[in-house]
Amino acid sequence: MRPSRGGGLGDVRLYDTIDSTNDEARRLSEGGETGPLWVRSLEQTKGRGRRGRTWLGQPGNLFTTGLFTLSCGPAEAANLSFVAALAVAEAIDPFVAQGAVSLKWPNDVLIGGKKTSGILLESWQGPYGFHLAVGIGVNVRTSPDGIDQPITCVADHVPTGYSPMSAEVLFEGLRARFHDWFDVWTKLGFAPIAGAWLARASGVGQPIIVRLPHETLEGRFHGLAPSGALQLEQPDGTIHEVTAGDVFFG
């Protein structure tokens, strides 16, 4: 591990290589850390995404996890997935064409309609309270092969003549924007977060398909419930709230 550095945005623990930044955040919490703290690694060997999927940890990309101790429970803490998505999007914004970055429910960041970032929240009750790990992966310099959806990296969208994008620069922007949105969330709740997220979400008002473990739903992306669930308007006008699933645009 490299020396840590802090500031008002929380300490940063930087590693050359690690199994999983989420796993390291948990290990640190078990050792007494309560956060706010950011774990970042230049390479990740056992990264994971939602629903047990693998997140490939190629050098040059961003792998980080924020560790927080919260007074709320798991349902409310899930709001921080949307906080993280806004932070990632706003960190990328200055380096790509205006309007290129959008968000996809529940936790993806897209550039030009292709996935460039994913977010994984994990929580546990520890000796010092309720802990939350906000894991964030961003394809900064490269995109992995063999993925079953359109993907891209930030570097592919940086205009010619601009300085090369680096994970370090993106991380500092992300950390600052996360701090700002986290402050909004703690003071004002989820409503302003949901509004900002919906303002740049893909597919709002459009036909979508939602694949669940045992069924597939079709309808129109109506919006977000106060819980952060996706509101799916079905053909008969009823609103179905989806708490987990994979979304595909119709």
N, C-alpha and C positions, 0 to 999 in steps of 0.2 A: 504493500500500500504506500502511496505517496503521501507527503505531508498534507494535512487538512487545512482548509481555509474557510473563513466564515463570513461575517458581516450580518446585516439585518435580515438577509434572505435565508439564513440557516447555514450551518457548516456543510462543507463538501468533503467527502472521502473519495479520493481518486485512486483507482487501481489500474495496473497495466492489463491484467486479465483476471477474470472471475467466472465462477459457474453461472450465477444469476444475481443481478443487483437486487431483485426482490428477496431472494434468499439471504443475501448479506444484510439487508435492512432488518430482516427478522432476527438474524443472529445478533446484530448490534442491539436490538431492543431487548433481547434476552439477557444481554450483558449490562443492561441498565440505561441504554440510550432511550430518550423519549422524543427527540426531535424538537423543532423541525431540523431535519438533517437530509442531505442529498448524498446518495451513493452513485458514483459514476465509474464506469470501466471503459477502457479503450477497446477491449474485446470481451465477448461473453460466450461461454462454451455451452451453457445449458439454459438459454433463455426460453421463455414460453409465453404464449399468448392466451387468449380466451379459450375455454373449453378444452384445455389440454394440448392445444396446438403448439408447435415449435416456432420460436422466433429466432431466426438465424442471426448470429452475432458477428458479422463481418467487420474487420477493422476499417476505420474511417467513418463508420456510422455512429449514431448516438444511442447509448444504453444507460439509462439512469432510473433511479427510484427515489421518490421523496418519502421520508418516514415521518409520521405525525402521530401524536397522542391526542385523542379527541374526547370531548365530553358527551358527544351524541352517540347514537347507536348505528348499526350497520346500514339501515335503510337510508338515513339522512346522509351518512358518510359517502354513500354511492354517488351523491351529487358531485363529488370531486372528480369523477370521470369527465364530466362536462367542463369543469374548471380546467382540467389538464388539457382537454381538446382545444379550448379557446387559447390557452397559453401557447401550445404548439403552433397553432395556426398563426397567431400574431407574431411569434418568433420567426416564422418562415416568410411572412408577408413582405418585409423589406427587400427580399432577395429575388422575388419572382414577379411576374406580371400582375398588375392589379386585378383582383377578382379571381385569380387562378386557384386560390386555396379555398376549399369547402370542407364541410364536416358531414359525416355519415353516422347515423345511429347504429350501435350505441356508443362507439368509442374510436372511430377511425378518422384520420385526417387525410384528405385527398388533395392532389395537385393535378389540375386538368382532368379530373374525374378518376384518377388512379390513386390507389392507396400508397401513402408514403410513411404513415405512422399509425401505431396501435398503442392502446393503453390497457393495462391490466391492474385492477385493484384487488388487493388481498388484505384481509383483516383478521385480527386475533385478539383475545383478551389476555393480557400479560400482567405481571406483578405490579406494574405501574399504571394500569388503566387499559383503555381500548386503543389499540394501535392499528394504524392504516398504512399500508405500503401502496404508493401510487407509481406503478411501473410504466415507463414510457420508452418506446423504441422508435427511432426515426431513421429512415434510409436517407442518409445525408450524401454520401459519395457514390454508393453502389446500391443496386437492387438485386436481391437473391434470385436465383433461378428456381424453377420447379414449383412455383406458387400457383394455386388454382384460382387466381383472380388477377385483374390488371393491376400492376404495381409500377412504381416509379421511384426516383430519388430526387432530392432537392437540387443536386448539382446539374441534373439534366434540364432544369428550368431557369437556371441563372443566366441572364443575358450575356452575350459575348462581350468580352472586355471588362467584365466585373471581376473582382478578386475571387479566387476559388473559395467555395463554401467549406467551412470546417465544423466539426462536431463541437469544438470548444466555443466558437462564436455562437452557434445555435443554442447551446446549453445555457450560456449566460443570459441570452434573451428570453429563453423559456423560463428560467428560474425567476427572473424579474417579473415577467408577466403572470406567472403562477402566483407569486406573492400578491400582486395587485388584485387578481380575481379572487384569491382566497380571502383577502380582506373584505371584498364586496360580499362574499358569501357569508362570512361570519357576522357581518353587521346587518345585512339586508335579506339574507336567506336565498332561496333558490330562484325566486322569480326573475331577478335581473340576469342571472346566469342563463336561465332557460331562454329568455328573450334574446340575449346576445347570441346564443348557440343557434336558435332557430333562424336568426337573420342571415346566417351563412350556411345553413344546412342544405344538403342536396335532397331534391325530391319532394319538398313540402308541397302539398296539394296535388301531387302526381300519383299515378298508379304504382304500387309496389307489391312485391311478393315477400312474405316473411316465412322463412323455413324454421320450424320448431323441431324438437327431437322426434315428435310422433305425428306431426301434421304440417301442412303448408296452408298459409292464409293469404288471401288476395284482397286488396282494397286500395284505399287512397290514404296517403300519409297526411293525417289531419293535424298533428302537432305533438306536443309533449304534455303528459299528465304532470300534476304537481310533484309526483314521486320521481319523475324522469322517465317513466314508462312511455313507450311509443304508442300514440293513439292512432289506431287503424280504423278508418271509416269503411264499413262493409257495404255491399250493394243495397242493403235494405235501410241504410242510414244509421244503423247502430254503431257505437264506438266500442271497439275492442282494445283493451290495454295489454300491450305486450311487454313483458319485463325482461325477456331474454330471447334471442333469435338472430338469424342472419337475414339481412335485408338485401333484396335485389330490386333494381329499378325496372318497372314494366315497360 
